[in-house]
């Protein structure tokens, strides 16, 4: 898998590509072509080396989401670094900064804008006042498939596609002084994760529930719970101390933080009522990006949108499987929400999507575009042979992360949705 990830960028696939309509790009008017000083997508390594021949080496600080290089969340960061450094012949060095050591999520935008960071994974979902279009987009993406493999692949493809279509979101990034490389990234389905067993509407009534987004605030209230806002790095201690009873969370970050040790009871929704805000992140560049040579920008963009997502998908499913294992080892349960609770979540989603349409931020056809995008990528997953061999409840038994390679999927998404926004 590693070899295929690192050679994807060298494939000569620039002929006959289907690309989406351009709605902005990473730092310039995007297209597949090389532009002055750049190179075409799919160029040979010799052509890339020639474009870089007279360029000075650079070192860029990149802060990924993972807490350490050994984390289950670190796979995509390692793949990103390796792809950038290999494609650039060592002229670009990515210095990985783990555990938000330079800037916490509340200040990553500032760190990118003032040069403390050059590249970073951020969580715009935590800042709805600064990113109302991001909040609206991810709220509108409820009802996407929730299966452990196909559901995660489709969610990320839809997120990237909708992100680049949202002109208002691209303007919000510009206002913050950052450059979007991937405007919206889905990093996993949301589940109910609790320190006590119980998945019915009566069980959730009165619980203190940690939430990470405005839409989840409403979901918690409509389940009869009291929402509490906090970053995921604070959740373990809150659950351990009983400050909160549950968290609405992605399982990969829950596994990363050890949350299942103290809250091993997992509840999941049906596809029709899947919780929104599963797309919480973005890959961003800072002020230094605009000063880089075009060829360097293209290498970074290609790796961020074609290589990193393939490794990221593996990380998500691996992390989800690890969370299932941790929950079982802790004596927990993995069960669907009770019918009344599931229905309450579905009705909440309908209300939230109607509210997004009313804002006008994303157009009155946003629900239709998301549905059409979802249908398209479900079909593409089937075409490429990606499928679920079981359910979330037995994911730890049937998933083998070493046997599945998502690079074909990542390339298809890149060519269809991202290539039009490549710097030129």
Secondary structure, DSSP 8 states (H G I E B T S, - for coil): -HHHHHHGGG----TT---------SSS---SS--TT---TT--HHHHHHHHTT---EEEEEE-S-SSTTSTT-HHHHHHHHHHHHHTTTSEEEEE--TTSS--GGGHHHHHHHTS-SEEEE-GGG-TTT-HHHHHHHHHTTT----TTHHHHHHHHHHHHHHHH-HHHHHHHHHTT-EEEEEEEE---EEEEESS---SHHHHTT-EEEESSHHHHHHHHHTT-EEEE--GGGHHHHHHHTS-SEEEEEHHHHHHHTGGGT--EEEE--GGG--S--EEEEEEE-GGGGGS-HHHHHHHHHIIIIIHHHHHHHHHHHHHHHHHHHHHHTT-EEEE--HHHHHHHHHHHHHHHHHHHHH-SS-TTHHHHHHHHHHHHHHHHHHHT---SS-GGGHHHH--TTT---HHHHHHHIIIIIGGGS--
